[in-house]
Amino acid sequence: MDVIEVTVGVTVRDGGAARAWYTRVLGRPPDLEPAPGVFEFRVGAAWLQVHVGEPTPGAVVRLGVRHLLPERDRLRRLGISVGKVETIPHVIRYLDFLDPDGNRLSLYELLRPG
């Protein structure tokens, strides 16, 4: 298997509301709108695809960031409720939050010793 790209998809009920929410959270509009009811954001080395339909629980979208705490504070300023920052010493720290349709997202920061 020669994976060259990754796309993670989430399903939302209201495309307009979701587009506005993800645009606020990611700080920019979608990069692509390949079909009606589908929009995509380039996030690092992957794509986040949001499409209209009936959301399904269980999946989580994890986004790595350089500095977790400033991103947590930015989300709070946007009025988004974020979970507690969890830390695995010398490995990772992360937090979870939900989009308006209950899709779970997580931000994480890799921690490197010294």
Backbone as XML, in Angstrom:
<?xml version="1.0"?>
<chain id="A" units="angstrom">
  <residue number="1" name="MET">
    <atom name="N" x="0.843" y="-1.174" z="0.000"/>
    <atom name="CA" x="0.000" y="0.000" z="0.000"/>
    <atom name="C" x="0.889" y="1.238" z="0.000"/>
  </residue>
  <residue number="2" name="ASP">
    <atom name="N" x="0.656" y="2.122" z="-0.953"/>
    <atom name="CA" x="1.430" y="3.349" z="-1.081"/>
    <atom name="C" x="0.494" y="4.527" z="-0.870"/>
  </residue>
  <residue number="3" name="VAL">
    <atom name="N" x="0.237" y="4.857" z="0.399"/>
    <atom name="CA" x="-0.677" y="5.949" z="0.730"/>
    <atom name="C" x="0.015" y="7.271" z="0.435"/>
  </residue>
  <residue number="4" name="ILE">
    <atom name="N" x="-0.646" y="8.116" z="-0.346"/>
    <atom name="CA" x="-0.053" y="9.416" z="-0.675"/>
    <atom name="C" x="-0.833" y="10.582" z="-0.077"/>
  </residue>
  <residue number="5" name="GLU">
    <atom name="N" x="-2.022" y="10.288" z="0.471"/>
    <atom name="CA" x="-2.847" y="11.354" z="1.031"/>
    <atom name="C" x="-3.908" y="10.723" z="1.916"/>
  </residue>
  <residue number="6" name="VAL">
    <atom name="N" x="-4.422" y="11.488" z="2.871"/>
    <atom name="CA" x="-5.480" y="11.011" z="3.754"/>
    <atom name="C" x="-6.599" y="12.039" z="3.765"/>
  </residue>
  <residue number="7" name="THR">
    <atom name="N" x="-7.826" y="11.558" z="3.672"/>
    <atom name="CA" x="-9.006" y="12.398" z="3.817"/>
    <atom name="C" x="-9.871" y="11.800" z="4.915"/>
  </residue>
  <residue number="8" name="VAL">
    <atom name="N" x="-10.272" y="12.634" z="5.867"/>
    <atom name="CA" x="-11.157" y="12.213" z="6.941"/>
    <atom name="C" x="-12.474" y="12.933" z="6.733"/>
  </residue>
  <residue number="9" name="GLY">
    <atom name="N" x="-13.574" y="12.184" z="6.765"/>
    <atom name="CA" x="-14.876" y="12.786" z="6.524"/>
    <atom name="C" x="-15.755" y="12.807" z="7.754"/>
  </residue>
  <residue number="10" name="VAL">
    <atom name="N" x="-16.513" y="13.892" z="7.890"/>
    <atom name="CA" x="-17.549" y="13.986" z="8.923"/>
    <atom name="C" x="-18.843" y="14.371" z="8.238"/>
  </residue>
  <residue number="11" name="THR">
    <atom name="N" x="-19.937" y="13.870" z="8.801"/>
    <atom name="CA" x="-21.260" y="14.165" z="8.258"/>
    <atom name="C" x="-21.966" y="15.148" z="9.182"/>
  </residue>
  <residue number="12" name="VAL">
    <atom name="N" x="-22.628" y="16.136" z="8.585"/>
    <atom name="CA" x="-23.335" y="17.175" z="9.337"/>
    <atom name="C" x="-24.757" y="17.305" z="8.810"/>
  </residue>
  <residue number="13" name="ARG">
    <atom name="N" x="-25.648" y="17.779" z="9.659"/>
    <atom name="CA" x="-27.054" y="17.946" z="9.247"/>
    <atom name="C" x="-27.275" y="19.212" z="8.415"/>
  </residue>
  <residue number="14" name="ASP">
    <atom name="N" x="-26.656" y="20.311" z="8.835"/>
    <atom name="CA" x="-26.891" y="21.612" z="8.212"/>
    <atom name="C" x="-25.580" y="22.100" z="7.588"/>
  </residue>
  <residue number="15" name="GLY">
    <atom name="N" x="-25.474" y="22.015" z="6.283"/>
    <atom name="CA" x="-24.244" y="22.376" z="5.590"/>
    <atom name="C" x="-23.833" y="23.820" z="5.802"/>
  </residue>
  <residue number="16" name="GLY">
    <atom name="N" x="-24.795" y="24.741" z="5.776"/>
    <atom name="CA" x="-24.470" y="26.158" z="5.954"/>
    <atom name="C" x="-23.927" y="26.455" z="7.337"/>
  </residue>
  <residue number="17" name="ALA">
    <atom name="N" x="-24.588" y="25.919" z="8.351"/>
    <atom name="CA" x="-24.122" y="26.137" z="9.723"/>
    <atom name="C" x="-22.761" y="25.476" z="9.939"/>
  </residue>
  <residue number="18" name="ALA">
    <atom name="N" x="-22.584" y="24.275" z="9.393"/>
    <atom name="CA" x="-21.312" y="23.566" z="9.556"/>
    <atom name="C" x="-20.188" y="24.305" z="8.840"/>
  </residue>
  <residue number="19" name="ARG">
    <atom name="N" x="-20.494" y="24.791" z="7.646"/>
    <atom name="CA" x="-19.472" y="25.542" z="6.901"/>
    <atom name="C" x="-19.009" y="26.752" z="7.712"/>
  </residue>
  <residue number="20" name="ALA">
    <atom name="N" x="-19.948" y="27.483" z="8.298"/>
    <atom name="CA" x="-19.598" y="28.654" z="9.109"/>
    <atom name="C" x="-18.789" y="28.235" z="10.337"/>
  </residue>
  <residue number="21" name="TRP">
    <atom name="N" x="-19.190" y="27.162" z="11.003"/>
    <atom name="CA" x="-18.508" y="26.709" z="12.205"/>
    <atom name="C" x="-17.085" y="26.258" z="11.891"/>
  </residue>
  <residue number="22" name="TYR">
    <atom name="N" x="-16.915" y="25.396" z="10.899"/>
    <atom name="CA" x="-15.572" y="24.916" z="10.543"/>
    <atom name="C" x="-14.694" y="26.053" z="10.016"/>
  </residue>
  <residue number="23" name="THR">
    <atom name="N" x="-15.269" y="26.998" z="9.318"/>
    <atom name="CA" x="-14.511" y="28.161" z="8.849"/>
    <atom name="C" x="-13.993" y="28.965" z="10.032"/>
  </residue>
  <residue number="24" name="ARG">
    <atom name="N" x="-14.832" y="29.152" z="11.056"/>
    <atom name="CA" x="-14.388" y="29.870" z="12.262"/>
    <atom name="C" x="-13.295" y="29.095" z="12.988"/>
  </residue>
  <residue number="25" name="VAL">
    <atom name="N" x="-13.505" y="27.792" z="13.173"/>
    <atom name="CA" x="-12.552" y="26.979" z="13.923"/>
    <atom name="C" x="-11.201" y="26.900" z="13.212"/>
  </residue>
  <residue number="26" name="LEU">
    <atom name="N" x="-11.225" y="26.684" z="11.904"/>
    <atom name="CA" x="-9.983" y="26.541" z="11.150"/>
    <atom name="C" x="-9.403" y="27.887" z="10.705"/>
  </residue>
  <residue number="27" name="GLY">
    <atom name="N" x="-10.178" y="28.953" z="10.832"/>
    <atom name="CA" x="-9.676" y="30.288" z="10.535"/>
    <atom name="C" x="-9.632" y="30.648" z="9.069"/>
  </residue>
  <residue number="28" name="ARG">
    <atom name="N" x="-10.346" y="29.882" z="8.231"/>
    <atom name="CA" x="-10.359" y="30.176" z="6.790"/>
    <atom name="C" x="-11.481" y="29.372" z="6.137"/>
  </residue>
  <residue number="29" name="PRO">
    <atom name="N" x="-11.900" y="29.797" z="4.940"/>
    <atom name="CA" x="-12.959" y="29.069" z="4.235"/>
    <atom name="C" x="-12.435" y="27.755" z="3.655"/>
  </residue>
  <residue number="30" name="PRO">
    <atom name="N" x="-13.336" y="26.889" z="3.197"/>
    <atom name="CA" x="-12.911" y="25.618" z="2.594"/>
    <atom name="C" x="-11.997" y="25.840" z="1.392"/>
  </residue>
  <residue number="31" name="ASP">
    <atom name="N" x="-11.128" y="24.865" z="1.165"/>
    <atom name="CA" x="-10.235" y="24.893" z="0.005"/>
    <atom name="C" x="-10.929" y="24.386" z="-1.254"/>
  </residue>
  <residue number="32" name="LEU">
    <atom name="N" x="-11.853" y="23.453" z="-1.077"/>
    <atom name="CA" x="-12.556" y="22.847" z="-2.214"/>
    <atom name="C" x="-14.027" y="22.642" z="-1.893"/>
  </residue>
  <residue number="33" name="GLU">
    <atom name="N" x="-14.837" y="22.692" z="-2.943"/>
    <atom name="CA" x="-16.236" y="22.299" z="-2.866"/>
    <atom name="C" x="-16.481" y="21.391" z="-4.068"/>
  </residue>
  <residue number="34" name="PRO">
    <atom name="N" x="-16.088" y="20.096" z="-3.965"/>
    <atom name="CA" x="-16.095" y="19.204" z="-5.121"/>
    <atom name="C" x="-17.478" y="18.780" z="-5.608"/>
  </residue>
  <residue number="35" name="ALA">
    <atom name="N" x="-18.491" y="18.912" z="-4.756"/>
    <atom name="CA" x="-19.851" y="18.512" z="-5.136"/>
    <atom name="C" x="-20.834" y="19.250" z="-4.251"/>
  </residue>
  <residue number="36" name="PRO">
    <atom name="N" x="-22.100" y="19.325" z="-4.661"/>
    <atom name="CA" x="-23.095" y="19.973" z="-3.806"/>
    <atom name="C" x="-23.162" y="19.303" z="-2.432"/>
  </residue>
  <residue number="37" name="GLY">
    <atom name="N" x="-23.144" y="20.108" z="-1.381"/>
    <atom name="CA" x="-23.224" y="19.580" z="-0.028"/>
    <atom name="C" x="-21.928" y="19.002" z="0.499"/>
  </residue>
  <residue number="38" name="VAL">
    <atom name="N" x="-20.817" y="19.245" z="-0.197"/>
    <atom name="CA" x="-19.514" y="18.729" z="0.232"/>
    <atom name="C" x="-18.494" y="19.864" z="0.170"/>
  </residue>
  <residue number="39" name="PHE">
    <atom name="N" x="-17.751" y="20.054" z="1.260"/>
    <atom name="CA" x="-16.657" y="21.015" z="1.227"/>
    <atom name="C" x="-15.479" y="20.436" z="1.990"/>
  </residue>
  <residue number="40" name="GLU">
    <atom name="N" x="-14.281" y="20.843" z="1.586"/>
    <atom name="CA" x="-13.065" y="20.243" z="2.120"/>
    <atom name="C" x="-12.042" y="21.307" z="2.504"/>
  </residue>
  <residue number="41" name="PHE">
    <atom name="N" x="-11.344" y="21.007" z="3.598"/>
    <atom name="CA" x="-10.268" y="21.859" z="4.086"/>
    <atom name="C" x="-8.970" y="21.069" z="4.051"/>
  </residue>
  <residue number="42" name="ARG">
    <atom name="N" x="-7.919" y="21.676" z="3.537"/>
    <atom name="CA" x="-6.585" y="21.084" z="3.626"/>
    <atom name="C" x="-6.098" y="21.368" z="5.035"/>
  </residue>
  <residue number="43" name="VAL">
    <atom name="N" x="-5.782" y="20.338" z="5.807"/>
    <atom name="CA" x="-5.302" y="20.496" z="7.179"/>
    <atom name="C" x="-3.981" y="19.733" z="7.304"/>
  </residue>
  <residue number="44" name="GLY">
    <atom name="N" x="-2.895" y="20.481" z="7.281"/>
    <atom name="CA" x="-1.585" y="19.836" z="7.317"/>
    <atom name="C" x="-1.402" y="18.960" z="6.099"/>
  </residue>
  <residue number="45" name="ALA">
    <atom name="N" x="-1.073" y="17.699" z="6.328"/>
    <atom name="CA" x="-0.832" y="16.759" z="5.235"/>
    <atom name="C" x="-2.081" y="15.954" z="4.878"/>
  </residue>
  <residue number="46" name="ALA">
    <atom name="N" x="-3.245" y="16.371" z="5.357"/>
    <atom name="CA" x="-4.483" y="15.621" z="5.121"/>
    <atom name="C" x="-5.604" y="16.569" z="4.690"/>
  </residue>
  <residue number="47" name="TRP">
    <atom name="N" x="-6.755" y="15.988" z="4.418"/>
    <atom name="CA" x="-7.953" y="16.744" z="4.066"/>
    <atom name="C" x="-9.058" y="16.410" z="5.053"/>
  </residue>
  <residue number="48" name="LEU">
    <atom name="N" x="-9.829" y="17.427" z="5.435"/>
    <atom name="CA" x="-11.036" y="17.241" z="6.225"/>
    <atom name="C" x="-12.212" y="17.500" z="5.303"/>
  </residue>
  <residue number="49" name="GLN">
    <atom name="N" x="-13.006" y="16.456" z="5.060"/>
    <atom name="CA" x="-14.170" y="16.571" z="4.171"/>
    <atom name="C" x="-15.429" y="16.612" z="5.025"/>
  </residue>
  <residue number="50" name="VAL">
    <atom name="N" x="-16.238" y="17.628" z="4.815"/>
    <atom name="CA" x="-17.502" y="17.779" z="5.529"/>
    <atom name="C" x="-18.614" y="17.618" z="4.501"/>
  </residue>
  <residue number="51" name="HIS">
    <atom name="N" x="-19.570" y="16.724" z="4.803"/>
    <atom name="CA" x="-20.675" y="16.526" z="3.859"/>
    <atom name="C" x="-21.992" y="16.419" z="4.607"/>
  </residue>
  <residue number="52" name="VAL">
    <atom name="N" x="-23.060" y="16.793" z="3.924"/>
    <atom name="CA" x="-24.389" y="16.842" z="4.515"/>
    <atom name="C" x="-25.011" y="15.451" z="4.496"/>
  </residue>
  <residue number="53" name="GLY">
    <atom name="N" x="-25.590" y="15.076" z="5.606"/>
    <atom name="CA" x="-26.261" y="13.787" z="5.755"/>
    <atom name="C" x="-26.598" y="13.573" z="7.217"/>
  </residue>
  <residue number="54" name="GLU">
    <atom name="N" x="-26.780" y="12.333" z="7.614"/>
    <atom name="CA" x="-27.073" y="12.004" z="9.010"/>
    <atom name="C" x="-25.765" y="11.647" z="9.718"/>
  </residue>
  <residue number="55" name="PRO">
    <atom name="N" x="-25.357" y="12.449" z="10.715"/>
    <atom name="CA" x="-24.107" y="12.174" z="11.417"/>
    <atom name="C" x="-24.102" y="10.790" z="12.068"/>
  </residue>
  <residue number="56" name="THR">
    <atom name="N" x="-22.937" y="10.169" z="12.102"/>
    <atom name="CA" x="-22.778" y="8.875" z="12.744"/>
    <atom name="C" x="-21.735" y="9.007" z="13.841"/>
  </residue>
  <residue number="57" name="PRO">
    <atom name="N" x="-22.085" y="8.596" z="15.074"/>
    <atom name="CA" x="-21.138" y="8.727" z="16.182"/>
    <atom name="C" x="-20.014" y="7.696" z="16.094"/>
  </residue>
  <residue number="58" name="GLY">
    <atom name="N" x="-18.953" y="7.951" z="16.842"/>
    <atom name="CA" x="-17.889" y="6.971" z="16.959"/>
    <atom name="C" x="-16.559" y="7.413" z="16.392"/>
  </residue>
  <residue number="59" name="ALA">
    <atom name="N" x="-16.571" y="8.142" z="15.313"/>
    <atom name="CA" x="-15.311" y="8.579" z="14.703"/>
    <atom name="C" x="-14.796" y="9.818" z="15.417"/>
  </residue>
  <residue number="60" name="VAL">
    <atom name="N" x="-13.513" y="10.077" z="15.261"/>
    <atom name="CA" x="-12.922" y="11.286" z="15.802"/>
    <atom name="C" x="-11.928" y="11.823" z="14.778"/>
  </residue>
  <residue number="61" name="VAL">
    <atom name="N" x="-11.935" y="13.123" z="14.599"/>
    <atom name="CA" x="-10.966" y="13.789" z="13.736"/>
    <atom name="C" x="-9.912" y="14.387" z="14.650"/>
  </residue>
  <residue number="62" name="ARG">
    <atom name="N" x="-8.665" y="13.961" z="14.490"/>
    <atom name="CA" x="-7.572" y="14.452" z="15.318"/>
    <atom name="C" x="-6.668" y="15.347" z="14.472"/>
  </residue>
  <residue number="63" name="LEU">
    <atom name="N" x="-6.456" y="16.564" z="14.972"/>
    <atom name="CA" x="-5.646" y="17.550" z="14.247"/>
    <atom name="C" x="-4.438" y="17.929" z="15.094"/>
  </residue>
  <residue number="64" name="GLY">
    <atom name="N" x="-3.251" y="17.700" z="14.571"/>
    <atom name="CA" x="-2.026" y="18.070" z="15.269"/>
    <atom name="C" x="-1.723" y="19.545" z="15.082"/>
  </residue>
  <residue number="65" name="VAL">
    <atom name="N" x="-1.389" y="20.221" z="16.172"/>
    <atom name="CA" x="-1.050" y="21.642" z="16.131"/>
    <atom name="C" x="0.320" y="21.837" z="16.784"/>
  </residue>
  <residue number="66" name="ARG">
    <atom name="N" x="0.959" y="22.940" z="16.462"/>
    <atom name="CA" x="2.279" y="23.212" z="17.042"/>
    <atom name="C" x="2.188" y="23.552" z="18.527"/>
  </residue>
  <residue number="67" name="HIS">
    <atom name="N" x="1.160" y="24.335" z="18.905"/>
    <atom name="CA" x="1.020" y="24.807" z="20.282"/>
    <atom name="C" x="-0.443" y="24.672" z="20.706"/>
  </residue>
  <residue number="68" name="LEU">
    <atom name="N" x="-0.712" y="23.734" z="21.572"/>
    <atom name="CA" x="-2.091" y="23.413" z="21.954"/>
    <atom name="C" x="-2.777" y="24.513" z="22.765"/>
  </residue>
  <residue number="69" name="LEU">
    <atom name="N" x="-2.112" y="25.049" z="23.765"/>
    <atom name="CA" x="-2.780" y="25.985" z="24.674"/>
    <atom name="C" x="-3.285" y="27.255" z="23.988"/>
  </residue>
  <residue number="70" name="PRO">
    <atom name="N" x="-2.512" y="27.884" z="23.094"/>
    <atom name="CA" x="-3.071" y="29.042" z="22.384"/>
    <atom name="C" x="-4.285" y="28.665" z="21.519"/>
  </residue>
  <residue number="71" name="GLU">
    <atom name="N" x="-4.280" y="27.463" z="20.936"/>
    <atom name="CA" x="-5.421" y="27.027" z="20.138"/>
    <atom name="C" x="-6.640" y="26.786" z="21.028"/>
  </residue>
  <residue number="72" name="ARG">
    <atom name="N" x="-6.410" y="26.201" z="22.210"/>
    <atom name="CA" x="-7.513" y="26.024" z="23.165"/>
    <atom name="C" x="-8.129" y="27.374" z="23.512"/>
  </residue>
  <residue number="73" name="ASP">
    <atom name="N" x="-7.278" y="28.352" z="23.798"/>
    <atom name="CA" x="-7.771" y="29.682" z="24.160"/>
    <atom name="C" x="-8.530" y="30.321" z="23.008"/>
  </residue>
  <residue number="74" name="ARG">
    <atom name="N" x="-8.058" y="30.128" z="21.789"/>
    <atom name="CA" x="-8.739" y="30.680" z="20.613"/>
    <atom name="C" x="-10.123" y="30.053" z="20.453"/>
  </residue>
  <residue number="75" name="LEU">
    <atom name="N" x="-10.220" y="28.735" z="20.626"/>
    <atom name="CA" x="-11.527" y="28.074" z="20.528"/>
    <atom name="C" x="-12.479" y="28.602" z="21.597"/>
  </residue>
  <residue number="76" name="ARG">
    <atom name="N" x="-11.984" y="28.776" z="22.800"/>
    <atom name="CA" x="-12.829" y="29.321" z="23.880"/>
    <atom name="C" x="-13.330" y="30.717" z="23.531"/>
  </residue>
  <residue number="77" name="ARG">
    <atom name="N" x="-12.449" y="31.544" z="22.938"/>
    <atom name="CA" x="-12.883" y="32.895" z="22.543"/>
    <atom name="C" x="-13.979" y="32.837" z="21.479"/>
  </residue>
  <residue number="78" name="LEU">
    <atom name="N" x="-13.982" y="31.760" z="20.694"/>
    <atom name="CA" x="-15.032" y="31.573" z="19.690"/>
    <atom name="C" x="-16.321" y="31.033" z="20.300"/>
  </residue>
  <residue number="79" name="GLY">
    <atom name="N" x="-16.311" y="30.779" z="21.611"/>
    <atom name="CA" x="-17.490" y="30.262" z="22.288"/>
    <atom name="C" x="-17.634" y="28.752" z="22.188"/>
  </residue>
  <residue number="80" name="ILE">
    <atom name="N" x="-16.563" y="28.058" z="21.850"/>
    <atom name="CA" x="-16.602" y="26.608" z="21.707"/>
    <atom name="C" x="-16.144" y="25.975" z="23.018"/>
  </residue>
  <residue number="81" name="SER">
    <atom name="N" x="-16.961" y="25.078" z="23.527"/>
    <atom name="CA" x="-16.645" y="24.365" z="24.761"/>
    <atom name="C" x="-15.616" y="23.281" z="24.458"/>
  </residue>
  <residue number="82" name="VAL">
    <atom name="N" x="-14.490" y="23.338" z="25.146"/>
    <atom name="CA" x="-13.429" y="22.351" z="24.926"/>
    <atom name="C" x="-13.221" y="21.549" z="26.201"/>
  </residue>
  <residue number="83" name="GLY">
    <atom name="N" x="-12.792" y="20.312" z="26.023"/>
    <atom name="CA" x="-12.522" y="19.446" z="27.161"/>
    <atom name="C" x="-11.217" y="19.811" z="27.847"/>
  </residue>
  <residue number="84" name="LYS">
    <atom name="N" x="-10.967" y="19.106" z="28.933"/>
    <atom name="CA" x="-9.744" y="19.279" z="29.717"/>
    <atom name="C" x="-8.534" y="18.857" z="28.885"/>
  </residue>
  <residue number="85" name="VAL">
    <atom name="N" x="-7.438" y="19.574" z="29.052"/>
    <atom name="CA" x="-6.189" y="19.187" z="28.401"/>
    <atom name="C" x="-5.637" y="17.972" z="29.144"/>
  </residue>
  <residue number="86" name="GLU">
    <atom name="N" x="-5.447" y="16.890" z="28.415"/>
    <atom name="CA" x="-4.858" y="15.663" z="28.957"/>
    <atom name="C" x="-3.417" y="15.597" z="28.477"/>
  </residue>
  <residue number="87" name="THR">
    <atom name="N" x="-2.530" y="15.104" z="29.330"/>
    <atom name="CA" x="-1.109" y="15.032" z="28.975"/>
    <atom name="C" x="-0.537" y="13.663" z="29.285"/>
  </residue>
  <residue number="88" name="ILE">
    <atom name="N" x="0.188" y="13.135" z="28.331"/>
    <atom name="CA" x="1.029" y="11.963" z="28.538"/>
    <atom name="C" x="2.450" y="12.513" z="28.490"/>
  </residue>
  <residue number="89" name="PRO">
    <atom name="N" x="3.126" y="12.586" z="29.653"/>
    <atom name="CA" x="4.428" y="13.256" z="29.721"/>
    <atom name="C" x="5.411" y="12.773" z="28.655"/>
  </residue>
  <residue number="90" name="HIS">
    <atom name="N" x="6.069" y="13.735" z="28.031"/>
    <atom name="CA" x="7.095" y="13.505" z="27.013"/>
    <atom name="C" x="6.558" y="12.860" z="25.737"/>
  </residue>
  <residue number="91" name="VAL">
    <atom name="N" x="5.222" y="12.779" z="25.610"/>
    <atom name="CA" x="4.647" y="12.156" z="24.417"/>
    <atom name="C" x="3.675" y="13.099" z="23.718"/>
  </residue>
  <residue number="92" name="ILE">
    <atom name="N" x="2.571" y="13.445" z="24.405"/>
    <atom name="CA" x="1.504" y="14.204" z="23.744"/>
    <atom name="C" x="0.633" y="14.901" z="24.788"/>
  </residue>
  <residue number="93" name="ARG">
    <atom name="N" x="0.020" y="16.009" z="24.369"/>
    <atom name="CA" x="-1.085" y="16.590" z="25.146"/>
    <atom name="C" x="-2.190" y="16.879" z="24.149"/>
  </residue>
  <residue number="94" name="TYR">
    <atom name="N" x="-3.434" y="16.777" z="24.616"/>
    <atom name="CA" x="-4.567" y="16.880" z="23.704"/>
    <atom name="C" x="-5.821" y="17.330" z="24.445"/>
  </residue>
  <residue number="95" name="LEU">
    <atom name="N" x="-6.809" y="17.735" z="23.670"/>
    <atom name="CA" x="-8.134" y="18.060" z="24.191"/>
    <atom name="C" x="-9.164" y="17.672" z="23.133"/>
  </residue>
  <residue number="96" name="ASP">
    <atom name="N" x="-10.375" y="17.429" z="23.577"/>
    <atom name="CA" x="-11.466" y="17.071" z="22.674"/>
    <atom name="C" x="-12.532" y="18.157" z="22.700"/>
  </residue>
  <residue number="97" name="PHE">
    <atom name="N" x="-13.280" y="18.258" z="21.613"/>
    <atom name="CA" x="-14.431" y="19.150" z="21.535"/>
    <atom name="C" x="-15.368" y="18.614" z="20.471"/>
  </residue>
  <residue number="98" name="LEU">
    <atom name="N" x="-16.592" y="19.122" z="20.446"/>
    <atom name="CA" x="-17.611" y="18.645" z="19.518"/>
    <atom name="C" x="-18.012" y="19.725" z="18.544"/>
  </residue>
  <residue number="99" name="ASP">
    <atom name="N" x="-18.343" y="19.309" z="17.322"/>
    <atom name="CA" x="-18.950" y="20.256" z="16.394"/>
    <atom name="C" x="-20.447" y="20.307" z="16.705"/>
  </residue>
  <residue number="100" name="PRO">
    <atom name="N" x="-21.216" y="21.192" z="16.087"/>
    <atom name="CA" x="-22.639" y="21.317" z="16.418"/>
    <atom name="C" x="-23.458" y="20.047" z="16.170"/>
  </residue>
  <residue number="101" name="ASP">
    <atom name="N" x="-22.953" y="19.094" z="15.371"/>
    <atom name="CA" x="-23.675" y="17.850" z="15.123"/>
    <atom name="C" x="-23.185" y="16.705" z="16.004"/>
  </residue>
  <residue number="102" name="GLY">
    <atom name="N" x="-22.316" y="16.994" z="16.958"/>
    <atom name="CA" x="-21.833" y="15.966" z="17.870"/>
    <atom name="C" x="-20.646" y="15.179" z="17.361"/>
  </residue>
  <residue number="103" name="ASN">
    <atom name="N" x="-20.077" y="15.568" z="16.207"/>
    <atom name="CA" x="-18.857" y="14.917" z="15.738"/>
    <atom name="C" x="-17.714" y="15.324" z="16.667"/>
  </residue>
  <residue number="104" name="ARG">
    <atom name="N" x="-16.944" y="14.332" z="17.115"/>
    <atom name="CA" x="-15.851" y="14.606" z="18.043"/>
    <atom name="C" x="-14.593" y="14.985" z="17.275"/>
  </residue>
  <residue number="105" name="LEU">
    <atom name="N" x="-13.979" y="16.090" z="17.699"/>
    <atom name="CA" x="-12.701" y="16.534" z="17.164"/>
    <atom name="C" x="-11.705" y="16.585" z="18.317"/>
  </residue>
  <residue number="106" name="SER">
    <atom name="N" x="-10.445" y="16.476" z="17.995"/>
    <atom name="CA" x="-9.405" y="16.516" z="19.002"/>
    <atom name="C" x="-8.234" y="17.308" z="18.440"/>
  </residue>
  <residue number="107" name="LEU">
    <atom name="N" x="-7.672" y="18.176" z="19.261"/>
    <atom name="CA" x="-6.426" y="18.853" z="18.910"/>
    <atom name="C" x="-5.329" y="18.231" z="19.751"/>
  </residue>
  <residue number="108" name="TYR">
    <atom name="N" x="-4.157" y="18.028" z="19.154"/>
    <atom name="CA" x="-3.054" y="17.478" z="19.932"/>
    <atom name="C" x="-1.741" y="18.180" z="19.576"/>
  </residue>
  <residue number="109" name="GLU">
    <atom name="N" x="-0.841" y="18.155" z="20.561"/>
    <atom name="CA" x="0.512" y="18.683" z="20.394"/>
    <atom name="C" x="1.478" y="17.592" z="20.801"/>
  </residue>
  <residue number="110" name="LEU">
    <atom name="N" x="2.405" y="17.267" z="19.920"/>
    <atom name="CA" x="3.440" y="16.289" z="20.260"/>
    <atom name="C" x="4.439" y="16.939" z="21.198"/>
  </residue>
  <residue number="111" name="LEU">
    <atom name="N" x="4.821" y="16.224" z="22.240"/>
    <atom name="CA" x="5.794" y="16.724" z="23.213"/>
    <atom name="C" x="7.093" y="15.965" z="23.015"/>
  </residue>
  <residue number="112" name="ARG">
    <atom name="N" x="8.162" y="16.692" z="22.930"/>
    <atom name="CA" x="9.477" y="16.062" z="22.743"/>
    <atom name="C" x="10.355" y="16.381" z="23.936"/>
  </residue>
  <residue number="113" name="PRO">
    <atom name="N" x="11.018" y="15.378" z="24.483"/>
    <atom name="CA" x="11.879" y="15.658" z="25.641"/>
    <atom name="C" x="13.024" y="16.619" z="25.289"/>
  </residue>
  <residue number="114" name="GLY">
    <atom name="N" x="13.364" y="17.449" z="26.292"/>
    <atom name="CA" x="14.513" y="18.341" z="26.171"/>
    <atom name="C" x="14.436" y="19.210" z="24.997"/>
  </residue>
</chain>
